[in-house]
């Protein structure tokens, strides 16, 4: 059974590694479980190289270790990816006359391009008149074909389904 890949937004990395980040108990517990599963190699964490400049609470060495190819995949925010991000921004603007931030657009476009089915984020509230992934999730999910989730919405058995199938087809 192939491992599921899940895109973990930079804000979720920050919240996980920064003890003072304001999270509900449910968000904290869910993030801890998710990062534990990544550490055990049960799920592949996908991220953009933007994480190097967004997640200052985690060292470059820790980021490189987390995205070692076995547990995580770090995708370059190169010209092709930024063009995909711009296309997503244009779709959003055409649909709602608002845009995503440059960073959110790159993260979401990367998740979709890498075939992730889940995008874990804490970005709920629009800033500076821009779209926020959770606030605008219905439109973004329609454009991208992935599920946008707050960590509190993760249910290991249903949403991320990391368990092997049970029953006659299972082990």
C-alpha positions, 0 to 999 in steps of 0.5 A: 500500500503506498504511503499517503502524502499530505501537505503541511502548510508552513503555519502548521510547522510553526505551530508544532515547533513553537510552544507559545503558538495559540492552538486549541488542545485538539489542534495541538494533539492532532498536529503532534499525532500527524508529526509522529506519523511522519517521523515513523514514516507512515505518511509523507509530509510534502512542503515547499522550499518556502518553508526555509524562509517562513519557518524560522522557529525550526533550524535549516538542519531540522527542516532538511532532516524532516524532508529526507525523502523517506519521511518528507518531500521538499519541492522547489518553489521554482519558475514552473511552480510559481507559474502554477501559483500565479494561475491559481491566484488568477482563478481566485481573482476571476471567481471572487475578485480577491487573491491568495497571498503569494506564499499561500498560492505557492503552497497550495499549487505545490500540494496540488502538483504533487498529488496531495489529497490533504492540505493541513493549515491553520490559515483561517482568517483573511489578512489584508483583504486576501483569501485564507485557505480555510475561509475560502476552502470550498472554492480552493478545493474545487480548483485544486482537487484536494481537501483543506483541513484545520488540524482540529478536523483531522480524524486519523481513521476517516480523514487521513486514513493511514490505517491498512484496510481491514477485513478480507482485503486487509492484512 
